[in-house]
Amino acid sequence: MDSRQYNPASGEVTVSIVGDFCPVNRVEKTVLQGHFDMFKDAKAALLNRDLVIANLECPLTSETQRIKKSGPNLKAQPRSVELLKYLNVNVAALANNHILDYGEPGLKDTIKVLADNSISWVGAELNLEKARKPFIQTINGIRICLLNVCEREFSAASADNAGANPFSIISVLQDIERYREDSDFMILLYHGGVESYSLPTPDIYKNFVFLAERGLDVIVCNHQHVFSGHQKIGSCHIFFGLGNFIFDWPSIRNNPWNNGIILNFTIEGKRLKDYRLIPYEQCNGKPCLIISREIEKRILNEIDLINTKINDARLDEEWKEFVYRNRTELLADLFVQNRYIKFILKRTGLINILIKNQHQRKIYNYFNCASLSEYARDSFKYKLNIGHQDPPICNS
């Protein structure tokens, strides 16, 4: 039961949430040249909003020492913060898999740049206790609490190390219980999911429904680089993916990567009064963001189709098909380093001959069993010195 009291004297708060913001490649060059008008459509959509929250997908730093990880190490020049200011962004969500790509120095630089430009941040800090703290602000008499988490990758903070706030359903539930009583409106920003997959995984869906039923008002997911659908569970509105906001990537054109949605909503008291999805095209032919009626109609129709798939039965069916299509690619990615050999094995299916089913069953059990998964994860953590974990002192 929600025991929070509505203050009838409270006004309204307008909120905008946007997806992955990573001002690299052509965008970075454009910004450093001061050509902000390429993003005037986005600015118009975010104008005069009380809160504008963006997922800052990379550190803003001149640091050159990158961490060792899988996947690309991303960063943008500190001056790129000028684009955030131009777009009226006043809260940067930092819990994501790239915020620690240039280590603690890169994160420190980012925090300083944001602070120097009067932009608040949430979701990453110099240790886990600080990274876990929510953003809380009272606007027009309405107290808003924003939680920011990400799936555990190389960026995860720990008790003694800087990084992003890693998702744990126990921790999020504890935070809901801790802050709900004194908050009028609670938002969870979740960074996770499978890249290029436009639906929540079955486990993510179950977690979101569970958390929605325990006091959250809005849940927003990012990371997949494609937009998804939305659903209302009780009084909680869940948006399963906004797509990239501004994220230029070489050679990706006319692709779902180049589309996204801005989420605008109004809070009245302790409820979401209304919301609007604003579709756009970004960084396709040019490093810019375009909003038009044609784009809006096309993307909203696609979202309607996605929404028909967001239920337990359809999600399981779609997920099984996706996993089955990509099963060979996963094996090759896990066990083959040479990219040319990997390509051949993927195309021919020879990977299934080289790695026998019995060995695949053993691998599966390490993923499937919680204790074995924890054992394998921590074994690699110590072996690869991930997160600067000191090895334990062995007396034997």
C-alpha atoms as one frame of an Amber mdcrd trajectory, in Angstrom:
protein
   0.000   0.000   0.000   1.242   3.504  -0.865   1.148   5.562   2.330   2.572
   8.755   0.829   0.386  11.799   1.369  -0.578  14.066  -1.533  -0.084  17.763
  -0.869  -3.005  19.563  -2.574  -1.002  22.797  -2.583   1.643  21.229  -4.807
   2.013  22.363  -8.384   3.242  20.417 -11.388   6.682  19.349 -12.566   7.610
  18.808 -16.204  10.225  16.114 -16.807  12.114  15.014 -19.911  14.216  11.855
 -20.098  16.431  11.076 -23.080  18.473   8.019 -24.000  22.150   7.412 -24.636
  24.115  10.649 -25.055  27.651  10.106 -26.330  29.037  13.158 -28.176  31.782
  11.412 -30.163  33.004  11.297 -33.772  31.196  13.809 -36.040  29.131  15.167
 -33.145  32.229  16.015 -31.119  33.770  17.873 -34.061  30.523  19.773 -34.615
  30.259  20.759 -30.955  33.892  21.845 -30.683  33.269  24.098 -33.686  30.291
  25.619 -31.872  27.633  24.451 -34.354  24.872  23.693 -31.861  22.079  24.604
 -34.280  22.328  21.063 -35.712  20.408  20.028 -32.595  17.832  22.825 -32.485
  14.923  20.374 -32.863  16.006  18.604 -29.678  16.459  21.912 -27.886  12.909
  22.942 -28.786  11.520  19.658 -27.409  13.398  20.142 -24.120  12.791  23.858
 -23.674  11.286  25.129 -20.413  11.251  21.687 -18.760  11.844  21.553 -14.996
  13.999  18.416 -15.176  15.891  17.194 -18.236  17.695  13.918 -17.553  20.198
  12.399 -19.991  22.148   9.159 -19.837  25.750  10.337 -20.255  27.207   7.286
 -21.975  30.884   8.267 -21.746  33.257  10.219 -19.516  34.033  13.820 -20.423
  37.792  13.757 -20.034  41.207  14.316 -21.582  42.572  11.266 -19.740  44.483
   8.917 -22.068  44.852   5.821 -19.864  41.963   3.512 -20.687  40.912   0.559
 -18.558  41.225  -3.002 -19.810  37.801  -4.349 -20.733  35.832  -5.971 -23.511
  34.165  -3.606 -25.947  35.157  -0.066 -26.974  36.506   2.552 -24.571  34.521
   5.737 -25.112  35.194   9.316 -24.096  34.463  12.864 -25.239  36.290  16.120
 -24.681  35.256  18.062 -21.553  34.025  20.911 -23.754  31.285  18.593 -25.014
  29.396  19.544 -21.850  28.405  22.668 -23.783  25.970  20.562 -25.806  24.313
  19.311 -22.611  23.885  22.918 -21.501  22.528  23.942 -24.908  19.920  21.172
 -24.631  18.837  22.283 -21.131  20.044  19.039 -19.506  20.299  19.568 -15.754
  20.767  15.963 -14.541  23.300  13.501 -15.969  22.665   9.812 -15.261  26.073
   8.125 -15.040  25.224   4.512 -14.193  26.213   2.799 -17.428  28.858   0.475
 -18.846  31.133   3.203 -20.271  31.411   5.819 -17.526  34.593   4.197 -16.134
  36.236   3.570 -19.535  39.099   5.900 -18.569  39.295   4.856 -14.961  38.813
   6.884 -11.831  40.615   9.921 -13.329  38.126   9.993 -16.203  35.178   9.768
 -13.822  36.629  12.491 -11.581  37.069  14.745 -14.616  33.461  14.116 -15.623
  32.088  14.936 -12.189  34.141  18.145 -12.051  33.004  19.240 -15.508  29.368
  18.640 -14.587  29.716  20.448 -11.250  31.484  23.409 -12.875  28.557  23.728
 -15.289  25.805  23.402 -12.656  24.646  19.995 -13.908  23.684  17.474 -11.241
  24.659  13.820 -11.558  23.546  10.474 -10.199  24.565   6.824 -10.508  28.380
   6.931 -10.350  30.886   8.182  -7.805  34.205   7.406  -6.137  32.809   4.424
  -4.192  29.669   2.306  -4.094  28.078   4.060  -1.131  28.195   7.401  -2.953
  27.272   5.905  -6.338  24.123   4.404  -4.837  22.774   7.704  -3.500  19.710
   8.913  -5.420  19.148  12.356  -6.876  16.480  14.039  -4.755  15.004  17.455
  -5.442  11.842  19.318  -4.492  10.321  21.307  -7.360   7.055  23.238  -7.064
   6.361  21.464  -3.789   6.856  17.976  -5.262   9.719  15.869  -3.919  11.237
  13.721  -6.684  13.578  10.793  -6.067  15.659   9.427  -8.953  17.440   6.058
  -8.642  20.052   5.152 -11.270  21.483   1.649 -11.754  23.212  -0.366 -14.464
  23.859  -4.003 -15.151  27.169  -5.165 -13.745  30.020  -4.808 -16.245  33.551
  -3.394 -16.046  32.256  -0.049 -14.750  30.752  -1.341 -11.489  31.693   0.495
  -8.308  32.696  -1.345  -5.143  33.188  -0.387  -1.509  36.660   1.009  -2.208
  36.619   1.670  -5.949  35.013   4.275  -8.172  32.383   3.402 -10.731  28.705
   3.027 -11.514  25.922   1.810  -9.244  25.448  -1.897 -10.151  21.932  -3.278
 -10.298  20.820  -5.582  -7.520  17.121  -6.149  -7.078  17.718  -6.361  -3.326
  19.483  -2.980  -3.258  16.817  -1.300  -5.386  14.050  -2.710  -3.190  15.883
  -1.445  -0.098  16.208   2.005  -1.691  12.514   2.091  -2.597  11.594   1.243
   0.992  14.083   3.772   2.364  13.085   6.777   0.230   9.454   6.152  -0.730
   7.884   7.547   2.434   9.550  10.951   2.015   9.175  11.145  -1.784   6.161
  12.173  -3.824   7.426  10.597  -7.040  10.047   7.883  -7.614  11.854   7.213
 -10.898  14.203   4.334 -11.701  16.659   4.741 -14.579  17.971   1.299 -15.526
  20.869   0.810 -17.930  20.799  -2.695 -19.343  19.348  -5.121 -21.821  20.651
  -6.725 -25.008  22.082  -4.372 -27.603  20.055  -4.081 -30.829  17.191  -6.106
 -29.307  14.033  -4.000 -29.129  12.313  -5.959 -26.362  13.082  -6.455 -22.675
  14.508  -9.860 -21.849  12.111 -12.080 -19.875  14.136 -11.569 -16.684  14.255
  -7.781 -17.080  10.510  -7.728 -17.647   9.864  -9.768 -14.494  12.169  -7.531
 -12.448  10.477  -4.370 -13.707   6.998  -5.696 -12.948   8.153  -6.729  -9.463
   9.617  -3.273  -8.766   6.652  -1.466 -10.318   4.381  -3.195  -7.833   6.510
  -1.984  -4.937   6.228   1.752  -5.215   8.015   3.092  -8.290   6.129   5.600
 -10.428   8.233   5.502 -13.608  10.853   3.032 -14.860  12.977   3.898 -17.892
  15.441   1.527 -19.543  18.382   2.437 -21.794  21.447   0.725 -23.303  19.997
  -1.320 -26.176  20.656   1.497 -28.717  17.170   0.925 -30.142  13.802   2.164
 -28.933  11.266  -0.183 -27.387   7.679  -0.131 -26.167   5.961   0.799 -22.933
   3.442  -0.591 -20.478   1.547   0.449 -17.354   1.679  -1.867 -14.340  -0.667
  -0.623 -11.627   0.162   3.067 -11.296   3.728   2.650 -12.625   4.606   3.532
 -16.217   7.439   1.450 -17.696   9.352   2.560 -20.798  11.508  -0.312 -22.006
  13.918   1.654 -24.205  14.355   5.178 -25.567  17.136   4.376 -28.036  20.145
   6.574 -28.704  19.677  10.283 -28.053  22.822  11.666 -29.669  25.339   8.931
 -30.464  27.241   9.014 -33.755  28.934   5.801 -34.829  31.019   5.296 -38.001
  29.301   3.386 -40.809  25.940   3.014 -39.007  23.390   4.733 -41.224  19.700
   4.089 -41.964  19.646   1.743 -39.002  17.480   1.464 -35.849  20.578   2.892
 -34.106  19.740   6.234 -35.754  16.238   6.493 -34.250  15.033   7.279 -30.755
  12.380   8.905 -28.601  12.300  11.714 -26.062  10.045  10.992 -23.080   8.215
  14.073 -21.795   5.848  13.764 -18.851   4.140  15.881 -16.225   4.003  15.060
 -12.522   1.022  16.278 -10.538   1.298  15.622  -6.818   2.401  12.016  -6.572
   1.105  10.784  -9.919   2.058  10.946 -13.565  -0.539  13.265 -15.082   0.329
  12.744 -18.759   3.201  11.834 -21.050   4.269  12.256 -24.658   6.762  10.369
 -26.800   8.683  12.522 -29.290  10.393  10.420 -31.988  13.398  11.628 -33.962
  16.217  10.604 -36.274  19.792  11.214 -35.117  23.275  11.151 -36.667  22.213
   9.550 -39.920  23.278  11.511 -43.003  24.575  14.369 -40.866  25.580  14.807
 -37.205  22.229  16.240 -36.157  18.847  15.404 -34.642  15.671  15.796 -36.709
  12.056  15.807 -35.526   9.331  15.666 -38.183   5.751  14.451 -38.606   6.896
  11.742 -41.010   9.461  10.397 -38.535   6.942  10.622 -35.693   4.289   8.649
 -37.570   6.723   5.908 -38.619   8.273   5.378 -35.191   5.018   5.556 -33.226
   3.585   2.871 -35.530   6.638   0.700 -34.813   6.200   1.244 -31.072   2.552
   0.180 -31.312   3.717  -3.075 -32.918   6.359  -3.619 -30.233   3.745  -3.050
 -27.529   1.733  -6.022 -28.804   4.709  -8.250 -27.958   5.217  -7.034 -24.395
   3.502  -9.714 -22.367   4.828 -12.885 -20.775   3.891 -15.301 -23.567   5.027
 -13.184 -26.534   8.220 -12.068 -24.802   9.283 -15.659 -24.168   8.532 -16.589
 -27.773  10.430 -13.620 -29.231  13.354 -14.204 -26.866  13.676 -17.868 -27.798
  13.749 -16.975 -31.496  16.384 -14.266 -30.937  18.634 -16.522 -28.869  18.314
 -19.404 -31.324  19.290 -17.174 -34.265  22.416 -16.005 -32.438  23.485 -19.235
 -30.697  26.480 -19.903 -33.011  27.699 -16.329 -32.755  27.812 -16.575 -28.961
  30.042 -19.666 -29.017  32.449 -18.053 -31.461  32.611 -14.843 -29.430  33.390
 -16.781 -26.258  36.079 -19.120 -27.565  37.711 -17.695 -30.712  40.003 -14.674
 -30.645  41.089 -14.312 -34.279  38.372 -12.341 -36.051  38.930 -14.014 -39.439
  38.671 -17.519 -37.999  35.700 -16.372 -35.936  33.959 -15.135 -39.083  34.505
 -18.464 -40.870  33.308 -20.506 -37.908  30.173 -18.397 -37.576  29.321 -18.663
 -41.262  29.979 -22.384 -41.582  28.721 -23.559 -38.194  32.001 -25.442 -37.601
  32.134 -23.992 -34.104  29.528 -26.588 -33.073  31.866 -29.382 -34.194  34.949
 -27.949 -32.490  33.189 -27.425 -29.168  31.412 -30.648 -28.290  27.968 -30.684
 -26.695  29.273 -32.155 -23.450  31.672 -29.232 -23.020  28.880 -26.815 -23.899
  26.782 -28.369 -21.124  29.586 -27.687 -18.659  29.779 -24.071 -19.793  26.012
 -23.741 -19.537  26.089 -24.893 -15.929  28.558 -22.150 -15.020  26.073 -19.606
 -16.362  22.971 -21.317 -15.008  23.993 -22.144 -11.425  24.136 -19.052  -9.207
  27.012 -20.326  -7.054  29.083 -21.525 -10.014  28.434 -18.258 -11.819  29.634
 -16.281  -8.803  32.677 -18.552  -8.491  33.600 -18.165 -12.168  33.049 -14.404
 -12.129  35.235 -13.821  -9.083  37.922 -16.193 -10.387  38.260 -14.090 -13.531
  38.090 -10.908 -11.467  41.188 -11.874  -9.480  43.009 -13.350 -12.474  42.482
 -10.248 -14.628  42.718  -7.772 -11.731  39.354  -6.281 -12.657  38.304  -3.498
 -10.339  41.785  -3.559  -8.737  40.740  -6.385  -6.438  43.500  -7.358  -4.019
  43.947 -11.140  -3.854  42.994 -12.723  -0.534  45.674 -13.620   2.003  46.019
 -17.401   2.036  47.377 -18.975   5.216  47.790 -22.466   3.804
